[in-house]
Amino acid sequence: MLCLSGLLACSKDKTEDVPPVPPGSEEIPDKLELKAGDTDFNSLAYTVTAGKDGNEYLHVVYDKSFYDGVVGVFYQPADLLQKDGKRGTGTQSYTVKNGDAYPDGTTIFILGKADYVILAAVCDEKGVIKGEITSVSVTTKEVEYSKAQIVVEQDLDKTTSLALAVKITPDEAVDSYYAVPFEKDDYELNYKDMARPELMKMLLRYSEPLQGVQTKVWDVGIAPNTDYCVVVYGMVGDVPTEIVETVCRSGEPQMALPTIEVTIVPGDGTDGYDPHKSLIVTMKAANASSGYYYFDTKSNYEANLEYGYTDETLPKNYGNPIDSESIVLMLEPEGAVNSHRKLHPDTEYVVIVSVANTEGSVALAKELARTATAPMLPPVESELFTTLQGEWTATMTGCVGGMGGGIEVSFPVTIAAGADEQTAADYRAQNRLVCLGFDYDGALPYFTPEDLMAGKVPGTESYNPWEGNEVAARQDYGPKWFLEIASDGTVSVPADDETLFHYLKNYKNYLIGMSGEGNYYLFGKRFEVEISEDLQTLTVKGYEADGAIYYPSVIYDGYGEYGIDYQGSSDIVLTRKADVARKGATVARTASFRSNRGMKSEPHPVVFQRLSSFARMR
């Protein structure tokens, strides 16, 4: 079943078959054809015509909001059709009605003025897709809502600090109805203005059908002294009623309230916690049993406020849950500590920590701190800053995901002063040139900072986290890696998790060294670069450690859990392109890229340390 938890209810069809058109009564098309038919407020129809490319096919209907939410993120269209499609032959018409279901029991909701997607594709006798997928979109007709009334009143006698009770009285004409309580702020921010059919689907998903006069009590997830909006709509036959919204408030708390204290300071320079790129957060709590932790740049924080979030809603919506062991540490006298490395120099950050007791009462603390200015390195003067710039071809051997044997790959690389004037100045202050491009798997094109801010990365059309954020775009663009030139003329490539390779696939990616056994170091290493006398060849050499050679590879940081994106098994050899002038250029870009930066991922629990343990570790 493909109706995923956390997504809107999906639409799946149990179809009414109409006998096929008699053979020979119409010309057979070259390829399968799919045409939308009539729609009503609670049904839709379509016709599939088999073509010369095959007489048997799969077809399926999906709610468009579900379809758009999973395609390209969890599934491709072929995955959905292969898993949920119904088989048909010849030319047939199908009608899907509200309340129909698949054999697995999933209900399809066909609602008025809602969008749906129909898919069809030729398949073989085993039901395996063998042709291209055809799709059409349809919108059902607007519905004239029933005038039947549903009255909702809060039952104060049964409402407590942890339970919300309402009495629901429908007109006799109402056959059934659905009721769901939302936190008022959350409802007004995320749901109140959504299309009516989409809101109805939310109620269908989160409420069982109710009938007659009832006193409905919700006693799970209710917090004390909190406003809720109880949202209700009913059905009169096949016709829905208007949506009813009623604001109610839970009872006063009965337990001791939680408290939280937070301090945040720059690192002291020990073991990689340099003051210009690290912050240390200490937290002390009382009467707390759970919590959320939010940490971001001040600019991102302010952007979230413009989207309608508040200090109270941000931790739960964009923060991380605090695990139970960390809560225990926060309750100890010395508190708990969380450390942040790899931050921007001279940048202000915001931390918000919210904690709750077992009754659900919440306490919140917010603090701001700025990282120090990056120290100035002694400038290196070398002709290499000019002569190495230009267009190159990189060749190396390795395997994607660290699986299978090594395969030799080649890809274009531009060596330049920077991606733009600002990055060029920043990199020159670090005595670096930037290498733009590292397409080791054939699906990793280069995107500039401007591309990120302009929303040109596929997957960021509806929400672009880089829009208006030049600092983040100049950090996250890529893929990029660096040549660092020393005063003695030697050149090296940083190989650590301090230098972001890109933030476009598999979360944050880093160029590091990796042994044949899959071992790697996260910091303190670099690759030496050999330069041929004629400046036509650069060789990025693997480094030796622990009796093994660590070759250039790529890892990704999935919220603190590292994985292998590419395991190299050779040096990288860059050969200058003879037909390209020795100057920086823009790498050609393609649109066939996959990105997950725009996705809202499931929050991972954040784990803190005891302050004394953190000090000993450092």
C-alpha positions as semicolon CSV with decimal commas, in nm:
position;residue;x (nm);y (nm);z (nm)
1;M;0,000;0,000;0,000
2;L;0,145;0,338;-0,100
3;C;-0,048;0,572;0,125
4;L;0,249;0,692;0,329
5;S;0,229;0,812;0,686
6;G;0,268;1,190;0,700
7;L;0,126;1,250;0,351
8;L;-0,222;1,341;0,245
9;A;-0,454;1,049;0,191
10;C;-0,388;0,893;-0,143
11;S;-0,642;0,815;-0,408
12;K;-0,665;0,467;-0,551
13;D;-0,927;0,326;-0,776
14;K;-1,154;0,032;-0,790
15;T;-1,296;0,073;-1,137
16;E;-1,619;-0,003;-1,309
17;D;-1,540;-0,175;-1,637
18;V;-1,737;-0,110;-1,952
19;P;-1,732;-0,384;-2,219
20;P;-1,460;-0,323;-2,479
21;V;-1,543;-0,171;-2,813
22;P;-1,604;-0,448;-3,072
23;P;-1,288;-0,534;-3,268
24;G;-1,254;-0,352;-3,595
25;S;-1,494;-0,073;-3,506
26;E;-1,215;0,182;-3,482
27;E;-0,861;0,222;-3,606
28;I;-0,590;0,097;-3,372
29;P;-0,341;0,374;-3,284
30;D;0,034;0,319;-3,300
31;K;0,070;0,370;-2,924
32;L;-0,152;0,342;-2,621
33;E;-0,387;0,638;-2,580
34;L;-0,539;0,776;-2,262
35;K;-0,827;1,025;-2,266
36;A;-1,012;1,187;-1,976
37;G;-1,390;1,153;-1,978
38;D;-1,672;1,316;-1,788
39;T;-1,631;1,420;-1,426
40;D;-1,873;1,499;-1,148
41;F;-1,813;1,628;-0,797
42;N;-1,767;1,269;-0,674
43;S;-1,655;1,069;-0,977
44;L;-1,429;1,077;-1,281
45;A;-1,403;0,873;-1,599
46;Y;-1,137;0,794;-1,857
47;T;-1,079;0,571;-2,159
48;V;-0,770;0,365;-2,237
49;T;-0,715;0,258;-2,598
50;A;-0,457;-0,013;-2,658
51;G;-0,222;0,054;-2,948
52;K;-0,011;-0,150;-3,183
53;D;0,264;-0,154;-2,918
54;G;0,062;-0,391;-2,697
55;N;-0,292;-0,495;-2,614
56;E;-0,250;-0,523;-2,236
57;Y;-0,182;-0,233;-2,005
58;L;-0,184;-0,104;-1,648
59;H;-0,387;0,197;-1,537
60;V;-0,438;0,381;-1,209
61;V;-0,579;0,704;-1,060
62;Y;-0,408;0,911;-0,793
63;D;-0,500;1,216;-0,597
64;K;-0,270;1,483;-0,742
65;S;-0,152;1,618;-0,407
66;F;-0,039;1,268;-0,309
67;Y;0,117;1,207;-0,650
68;D;0,311;1,535;-0,651
69;G;0,426;1,471;-0,296
70;V;0,587;1,133;-0,361
71;V;0,704;1,139;-0,724
72;G;1,072;1,220;-0,744
73;V;1,102;1,190;-0,367
74;F;0,994;0,838;-0,273
75;Y;0,880;0,691;-0,605
76;Q;0,890;0,734;-0,978
77;P;0,566;0,710;-1,183
78;A;0,663;0,361;-1,301
79;D;0,700;0,244;-0,941
80;L;0,351;0,362;-0,855
81;L;0,188;0,221;-1,166
82;Q;0,369;-0,111;-1,134
83;K;0,267;-0,147;-0,770
84;D;-0,091;-0,019;-0,781
85;G;-0,203;-0,039;-1,142
86;K;-0,498;-0,246;-1,255
87;R;-0,462;-0,450;-1,574
88;G;-0,680;-0,392;-1,879
89;T;-0,693;-0,490;-2,246
90;G;-0,814;-0,339;-2,569
91;T;-1,024;-0,024;-2,553
92;Q;-1,215;0,024;-2,230
93;S;-1,368;0,307;-2,030
94;Y;-1,339;0,327;-1,653
95;T;-1,529;0,525;-1,390
96;V;-1,390;0,587;-1,041
97;K;-1,631;0,697;-0,768
98;N;-1,585;0,839;-0,422
99;G;-1,565;0,552;-0,173
100;D;-1,426;0,295;-0,417
101;A;-1,131;0,098;-0,290
102;Y;-0,841;-0,115;-0,397
103;P;-0,830;-0,482;-0,294
104;D;-0,606;-0,382;-0,001
105;G;-0,892;-0,174;0,135
106;T;-0,751;0,175;0,076
107;T;-1,036;0,415;0,011
108;I;-1,031;0,655;-0,280
109;F;-1,172;0,999;-0,208
110;I;-1,316;1,174;-0,512
111;L;-1,414;1,521;-0,393
112;G;-1,551;1,828;-0,564
113;K;-1,314;2,073;-0,733
114;A;-1,009;1,852;-0,671
115;D;-0,724;1,748;-0,901
116;Y;-0,639;1,390;-0,999
117;V;-0,376;1,219;-1,216
118;I;-0,447;0,916;-1,436
119;L;-0,156;0,694;-1,548
120;A;-0,146;0,414;-1,806
121;A;0,129;0,211;-1,974
122;V;0,163;-0,103;-2,186
123;C;0,266;-0,413;-1,990
124;D;0,354;-0,775;-2,070
125;E;0,155;-1,084;-1,974
126;K;0,314;-1,073;-1,625
127;G;0,209;-0,715;-1,567
128;V;0,558;-0,569;-1,609
129;I;0,563;-0,225;-1,774
130;K;0,732;-0,230;-2,112
131;G;0,622;0,098;-2,267
132;E;0,634;0,465;-2,183
133;I;0,387;0,599;-1,927
134;T;0,102;0,818;-2,047
135;S;-0,073;1,050;-1,805
136;V;-0,359;1,299;-1,800
137;S;-0,481;1,534;-1,529
138;V;-0,845;1,601;-1,450
139;T;-1,032;1,831;-1,214
140;T;-1,366;1,726;-1,075
141;K;-1,666;1,955;-1,082
142;E;-1,746;2,198;-0,804
143;V;-1,998;2,065;-0,554
144;E;-2,298;2,253;-0,420
145;Y;-2,261;2,193;-0,047
146;S;-2,547;2,069;0,164
147;K;-2,723;2,324;0,385
148;A;-2,746;2,072;0,669
149;Q;-2,599;2,209;0,992
150;I;-2,351;2,063;1,242
151;V;-2,325;2,237;1,581
152;V;-2,004;2,200;1,783
153;E;-1,982;2,312;2,148
154;Q;-1,705;2,258;2,398
155;D;-1,793;2,031;2,690
156;L;-1,619;2,208;2,977
157;D;-1,713;1,941;3,231
158;K;-1,514;1,675;3,043
159;T;-1,229;1,901;2,928
160;T;-0,911;1,873;3,139
161;S;-0,549;1,980;3,108
162;L;-0,483;1,669;2,898
163;A;-0,819;1,612;2,731
164;L;-1,036;1,818;2,497
165;A;-1,411;1,742;2,483
166;V;-1,678;1,875;2,248
167;K;-2,044;1,795;2,195
168;I;-2,129;1,752;1,825
169;T;-2,494;1,780;1,718
170;P;-2,563;1,719;1,347
171;D;-2,893;1,771;1,167
172;E;-3,092;1,453;1,112
173;A;-3,007;1,469;0,741
174;V;-2,635;1,423;0,812
175;D;-2,546;1,057;0,758
176;S;-2,193;1,078;0,898
177;Y;-1,931;1,337;0,985
178;Y;-1,559;1,375;1,059
179;A;-1,396;1,579;1,337
180;V;-1,029;1,662;1,407
181;P;-0,870;1,902;1,662
182;F;-0,573;2,111;1,544
183;E;-0,357;2,336;1,756
184;K;-0,501;2,678;1,668
185;D;-0,170;2,837;1,567
186;D;-0,076;2,536;1,357
187;Y;-0,418;2,528;1,190
188;E;-0,416;2,895;1,101
189;L;-0,060;2,875;0,965
190;N;-0,075;2,550;0,769
191;Y;-0,433;2,439;0,704
192;K;-0,696;2,711;0,727
193;D;-0,627;2,857;0,382
194;M;-0,569;2,530;0,197
195;A;-0,811;2,424;-0,074
196;R;-1,133;2,287;0,077
197;P;-1,097;1,939;-0,081
198;E;-0,745;1,908;0,062
199;L;-0,867;2,000;0,411
200;M;-1,148;1,747;0,378
201;K;-0,893;1,480;0,296
202;M;-0,707;1,567;0,616
203;L;-1,025;1,510;0,816
204;L;-1,098;1,185;0,633
205;R;-0,749;1,065;0,716
206;Y;-0,740;1,156;1,084
207;S;-1,100;1,088;1,189
208;E;-1,316;0,781;1,187
209;P;-1,670;0,841;1,055
210;L;-1,901;0,956;1,336
211;Q;-2,281;0,944;1,349
212;G;-2,553;1,112;1,552
213;V;-2,513;1,335;1,857
214;Q;-2,183;1,259;2,031
215;T;-1,952;1,398;2,295
216;K;-1,610;1,345;2,141
217;V;-1,308;1,340;2,375
218;W;-0,947;1,359;2,255
219;D;-0,695;1,265;2,524
220;V;-0,379;1,202;2,322
221;G;-0,146;1,487;2,227
222;I;-0,345;1,752;2,411
223;A;-0,139;2,012;2,598
224;P;-0,263;2,220;2,893
225;N;-0,383;2,576;2,855
226;T;-0,372;2,557;2,473
227;D;-0,614;2,681;2,209
228;Y;-0,740;2,423;1,961
229;C;-0,954;2,451;1,651
230;V;-1,196;2,160;1,614
231;V;-1,274;2,118;1,242
232;V;-1,581;1,922;1,134
233;Y;-1,766;1,841;0,813
234;G;-2,034;1,587;0,732
235;M;-2,193;1,394;0,445
236;V;-2,557;1,403;0,336
237;G;-2,569;1,113;0,096
238;D;-2,288;1,190;-0,151
239;V;-2,296;1,564;-0,079
240;P;-2,065;1,720;0,183
241;T;-2,167;1,991;0,427
242;E;-1,977;2,313;0,482
243;I;-1,672;2,293;0,709
244;V;-1,733;2,404;1,068
245;E;-1,448;2,551;1,277
246;T;-1,482;2,586;1,656
247;V;-1,211;2,722;1,888
248;C;-1,175;2,544;2,224
249;R;-0,919;2,564;2,504
250;S;-0,774;2,287;2,718
251;G;-0,768;2,310;3,098
252;E;-0,512;2,468;3,326
253;P;-0,197;2,266;3,412
254;Q;-0,188;2,063;3,732
255;M;0,184;1,972;3,747
256;A;0,499;2,173;3,821
257;L;0,595;2,377;3,515
258;P;0,920;2,299;3,328
259;T;1,210;2,545;3,308
260;I;1,504;2,574;3,068
261;E;1,828;2,778;3,071
262;V;2,053;2,806;2,764
263;T;2,397;2,958;2,708
264;I;2,587;2,966;2,377
265;V;2,952;3,066;2,325
266;P;3,215;3,026;2,050
267;G;3,459;2,735;2,073
268;D;3,795;2,793;2,241
269;G;4,015;2,656;1,962
270;T;4,062;2,307;2,107
271;D;4,044;2,000;1,881
272;G;3,884;2,168;1,582
273;Y;3,643;2,385;1,780
274;D;3,785;2,712;1,648
275;P;3,600;3,026;1,758
276;H;3,537;3,137;1,398
277;K;3,359;2,815;1,298
278;S;3,210;2,658;1,613
279;L;2,959;2,731;1,888
280;I;2,901;2,542;2,213
281;V;2,549;2,530;2,359
282;T;2,489;2,440;2,727
283;M;2,139;2,360;2,855
284;K;1,997;2,311;3,205
285;A;1,635;2,208;3,260
286;A;1,393;2,118;3,540
287;N;1,063;1,927;3,538
288;A;1,117;1,828;3,174
289;S;1,046;1,493;3,009
290;S;1,077;1,582;2,637
291;G;1,190;1,864;2,415
292;Y;1,292;2,005;2,078
293;Y;1,614;2,174;1,967
294;Y;1,634;2,436;1,689
295;F;1,963;2,579;1,562
296;D;2,012;2,794;1,251
297;T;2,166;3,112;1,118
298;K;1,987;3,428;1,218
299;S;1,907;3,499;0,852
300;N;1,736;3,160;0,811
301;Y;1,556;3,211;1,142
302;E;1,422;3,548;1,027
303;A;1,316;3,397;0,694
304;N;1,116;3,134;0,884
305;L;0,946;3,409;1,083
306;E;0,842;3,573;0,756
307;Y;0,681;3,243;0,655
308;G;0,463;3,271;0,965
309;Y;0,654;3,056;1,214
310;T;0,719;3,174;1,569
311;D;0,967;3,092;1,844
312;E;0,704;2,856;1,982
313;T;0,638;2,670;1,654
314;L;0,989;2,658;1,504
315;P;1,147;2,395;1,733
316;K;0,876;2,138;1,664
317;N;0,845;2,216;1,290
318;Y;1,210;2,266;1,195
319;G;1,406;2,148;1,496
320;N;1,503;1,804;1,621
321;P;1,346;1,606;1,905
322;I;1,574;1,571;2,207
323;D;1,634;1,207;2,298
324;S;1,547;1,080;2,647
325;E;1,908;1,031;2,760
326;S;1,988;1,392;2,670
327;I;1,685;1,509;2,870
328;V;1,829;1,325;3,171
329;L;2,162;1,507;3,126
330;M;1,981;1,842;3,101
331;L;1,823;1,774;3,440
332;E;2,163;1,725;3,608
333;P;2,325;2,024;3,786
334;E;2,598;2,072;3,524
335;G;2,352;2,037;3,236
336;A;2,407;1,902;2,886
337;V;2,613;2,037;2,598
338;N;2,569;2,034;2,221
339;S;2,855;2,143;1,996
340;H;2,836;2,282;1,642
341;R;3,135;2,272;1,406
342;K;3,178;2,380;1,044
343;L;2,987;2,706;1,088
344;H;3,026;3,031;0,893
345;P;3,278;3,281;1,033
346;D;3,145;3,613;1,160
347;T;2,786;3,488;1,143
348;E;2,508;3,518;1,398
349;Y;2,323;3,200;1,497
350;V;2,003;3,135;1,690
351;V;1,933;2,844;1,925
352;I;1,584;2,775;2,060
353;V;1,524;2,494;2,309
354;S;1,171;2,401;2,415
355;V;1,103;2,142;2,686
356;A;0,777;1,996;2,814
357;N;0,670;1,802;3,123
358;T;0,461;1,485;3,107
359;E;0,145;1,694;3,120
360;G;0,251;1,885;2,809
361;S;0,327;2,227;2,959
362;V;0,610;2,389;2,761
363;A;0,900;2,616;2,853
364;L;1,123;2,783;2,596
365;A;1,461;2,956;2,587
366;K;1,624;3,142;2,297
367;E;1,980;3,270;2,271
368;L;2,190;3,428;1,994
369;A;2,566;3,417;1,941
370;R;2,811;3,516;1,668
371;T;3,112;3,320;1,550
372;A;3,446;3,500;1,544
373;T;3,600;3,650;1,231
374;A;3,820;3,404;1,043
375;P;4,192;3,464;1,102
376;M;4,382;3,611;0,809
377;L;4,635;3,374;0,655
378;P;4,970;3,511;0,533
379;P;4,911;3,575;0,161
380;V;5,101;3,353;-0,081
381;E;5,223;3,502;-0,408
382;S;5,258;3,242;-0,684
383;E;5,213;3,227;-1,060
384;L;5,017;2,906;-1,001
385;F;4,715;3,115;-0,903
386;T;4,700;3,218;-1,269
387;T;4,861;2,936;-1,465
388;L;4,650;2,656;-1,315
389;Q;4,321;2,820;-1,408
390;G;4,138;2,675;-1,706
391;E;3,949;2,372;-1,836
392;W;4,063;2,023;-1,740
393;T;3,949;1,663;-1,769
394;A;3,966;1,453;-1,452
395;T;4,009;1,075;-1,464
396;M;3,986;0,840;-1,167
397;T;3,871;0,494;-1,066
398;G;3,612;0,410;-0,803
399;C;3,261;0,283;-0,733
400;V;2,939;0,466;-0,651
401;G;2,809;0,386;-0,303
402;G;3,122;0,183;-0,226
403;M;2,964;-0,121;-0,391
404;G;3,108;-0,334;-0,671
405;G;3,437;-0,312;-0,854
406;G;3,615;0,005;-0,950
407;I;3,513;0,174;-1,275
408;E;3,720;0,440;-1,448
409;V;3,530;0,765;-1,494
410;S;3,617;1,098;-1,658
411;F;3,448;1,432;-1,609
412;P;3,515;1,801;-1,684
413;V;3,664;2,030;-1,420
414;T;3,712;2,405;-1,433
415;I;3,988;2,546;-1,213
416;A;3,902;2,907;-1,133
417;A;3,960;3,182;-0,881
418;G;3,602;3,142;-0,762
419;A;3,242;3,088;-0,863
420;D;3,182;3,465;-0,848
421;E;3,366;3,775;-0,732
422;Q;3,281;3,724;-0,366
423;T;3,393;3,360;-0,353
424;A;3,706;3,449;-0,553
425;A;3,801;3,703;-0,286
426;D;3,723;3,457;-0,007
427;Y;3,925;3,177;-0,166
428;R;4,221;3,402;-0,242
429;A;4,233;3,496;0,127
430;Q;4,270;3,123;0,196
431;N;4,538;3,086;-0,074
432;R;4,307;2,861;-0,274
433;L;4,178;2,800;-0,624
434;V;3,845;2,625;-0,667
435;C;3,786;2,317;-0,883
436;L;3,431;2,328;-1,022
437;G;3,282;1,994;-1,117
438;F;3,312;1,634;-0,993
439;D;3,057;1,430;-1,188
440;Y;3,167;1,085;-1,077
441;D;2,830;0,916;-1,134
442;G;2,704;1,091;-1,448
443;A;2,419;1,257;-1,260
444;L;2,593;1,534;-1,067
445;P;2,606;1,853;-1,278
446;Y;2,755;2,175;-1,147
447;F;2,530;2,452;-1,010
448;T;2,652;2,803;-0,931
449;P;2,547;3,000;-0,622
450;E;2,322;3,204;-0,852
451;D;2,157;2,884;-0,976
452;L;2,075;2,785;-0,620
453;M;1,926;3,123;-0,531
454;A;1,727;3,133;-0,857
455;G;1,567;2,794;-0,790
456;K;1,726;2,620;-1,087
457;V;1,800;2,306;-0,887
458;P;1,523;2,053;-0,962
459;G;1,324;1,979;-0,651
460;T;1,327;2,339;-0,526
461;E;1,045;2,473;-0,741
462;S;0,789;2,494;-0,461
463;Y;1,030;2,578;-0,180
464;N;1,379;2,713;-0,239
465;P;1,590;2,723;0,081
466;W;1,856;2,935;-0,094
467;E;1,626;3,210;-0,215
468;G;1,767;3,541;-0,095
469;N;2,037;3,366;0,109
470;E;2,371;3,439;-0,056
471;V;2,574;3,309;0,238
472;A;2,415;2,963;0,224
473;A;2,426;2,950;-0,157
474;R;2,798;3,028;-0,163
475;Q;2,860;2,755;0,089
476;D;2,633;2,488;-0,058
477;Y;2,692;2,521;-0,435
478;G;2,896;2,271;-0,627
479;P;3,029;2,017;-0,656
480;K;3,347;2,204;-0,571
481;W;3,686;2,121;-0,426
482;F;4,003;2,319;-0,372
483;L;4,369;2,351;-0,458
484;E;4,558;2,514;-0,171
485;I;4,890;2,673;-0,265
486;A;5,162;2,704;-0,001
487;S;5,444;2,958;0,016
488;D;5,698;2,692;-0,090
489;G;5,503;2,626;-0,410
490;T;5,352;2,294;-0,303
491;V;4,986;2,234;-0,382
492;S;4,739;2,019;-0,187
493;V;4,367;1,938;-0,175
494;P;4,192;1,963;0,165
495;A;4,042;1,625;0,259
496;D;3,811;1,683;0,557
497;D;3,457;1,755;0,666
498;E;3,534;2,123;0,718
499;T;3,523;2,198;0,345
500;L;3,176;2,143;0,199
501;F;3,188;1,955;-0,132
502;H;2,821;2,035;-0,200
503;Y;2,477;2,021;-0,040
504;L;2,282;1,899;-0,340
505;K;2,256;1,522;-0,302
506;N;2,251;1,294;0,002
507;Y;2,259;1,585;0,245
508;K;2,603;1,741;0,308
509;N;2,882;1,584;0,103
510;Y;3,256;1,599;0,169
511;L;3,569;1,507;-0,027
512;I;3,783;1,290;0,201
513;G;4,036;1,007;0,178
514;M;3,917;0,648;0,206
515;S;4,102;0,318;0,228
516;G;4,006;0,002;0,043
517;E;3,841;-0,121;0,365
518;G;3,618;0,186;0,377
519;N;3,802;0,362;0,660
520;Y;3,835;0,740;0,653
521;Y;3,949;1,044;0,851
522;L;3,712;1,340;0,890
523;F;3,972;1,610;0,954
524;G;4,342;1,688;0,962
525;K;4,428;1,529;0,622
526;R;4,500;1,652;0,270
527;F;4,599;1,513;-0,070
528;E;4,930;1,622;-0,224
529;V;4,917;1,741;-0,585
530;E;5,195;1,664;-0,833
531;I;5,229;1,915;-1,116
532;S;5,398;1,823;-1,443
533;E;5,674;2,052;-1,566
534;D;5,467;2,164;-1,865
535;L;5,166;2,241;-1,638
536;Q;4,947;2,011;-1,848
537;T;4,886;1,741;-1,586
538;L;4,791;1,749;-1,219
539;T;4,785;1,432;-1,008
540;V;4,590;1,437;-0,682
541;K;4,766;1,167;-0,479
542;G;4,608;0,949;-0,214
543;Y;4,770;0,984;0,128
544;E;4,915;0,704;0,341
545;A;4,790;0,629;0,692
546;D;4,778;0,318;0,907
547;G;4,966;0,120;0,642
548;A;4,701;0,188;0,376
549;I;4,648;0,437;0,093
550;Y;4,347;0,666;0,133
551;Y;4,225;0,774;-0,211
552;P;3,994;1,069;-0,293
553;S;3,634;0,969;-0,211
554;V;3,301;1,130;-0,121
555;I;3,099;1,074;0,197
556;Y;2,766;1,223;0,299
557;D;2,657;1,335;0,642
558;G;2,298;1,221;0,703
559;Y;2,233;1,409;1,027
560;G;2,549;1,278;1,194
561;E;2,539;0,935;1,030
562;Y;2,804;0,917;0,758
563;G;2,771;0,706;0,446
564;I;2,973;0,638;0,132
565;D;2,857;0,817;-0,182
566;Y;3,168;0,737;-0,386
567;Q;3,470;0,525;-0,293
568;G;3,778;0,610;-0,494
569;S;4,048;0,353;-0,563
570;S;4,304;0,562;-0,753
571;D;4,464;0,903;-0,774
572;I;4,280;1,176;-0,964
573;V;4,462;1,275;-1,283
574;L;4,366;1,610;-1,435
575;T;4,468;1,675;-1,794
576;R;4,444;2,023;-1,937
577;K;4,212;2,057;-2,235
578;A;4,436;2,164;-2,521
579;D;4,165;2,348;-2,715
580;V;4,049;2,569;-2,428
581;A;4,219;2,892;-2,326
582;R;4,381;2,901;-1,982
583;K;4,120;3,101;-1,803
584;G;3,832;3,036;-1,566
585;A;3,504;2,942;-1,730
586;T;3,156;2,843;-1,631
587;V;3,095;2,469;-1,631
588;A;2,805;2,364;-1,855
589;R;2,496;2,275;-1,658
590;T;2,221;2,025;-1,722
591;A;1,875;1,989;-1,577
592;S;1,889;1,617;-1,504
593;F;1,973;1,654;-1,137
594;R;1,829;1,519;-0,817
595;S;1,820;1,730;-0,505
596;N;1,690;1,675;-0,155
597;R;1,770;2,013;-0,001
598;G;1,414;2,127;-0,065
599;M;1,263;1,823;0,105
600;K;1,140;1,840;0,456
601;S;1,305;1,537;0,609
602;E;1,186;1,350;0,912
603;P;1,354;1,508;1,219
604;H;1,628;1,297;1,376
605;P;1,665;1,296;1,757
606;V;1,949;1,519;1,872
607;V;2,188;1,368;2,128
608;F;2,366;1,589;2,381
609;Q;2,668;1,523;2,604
610;R;2,745;1,580;2,970
611;L;2,949;1,898;2,999
612;S;3,236;1,729;3,186
613;S;3,247;1,446;2,930
614;F;3,263;1,696;2,647
615;A;3,554;1,875;2,815
616;R;3,743;1,546;2,862
617;M;3,681;1,443;2,500
618;R;3,833;1,764;2,379
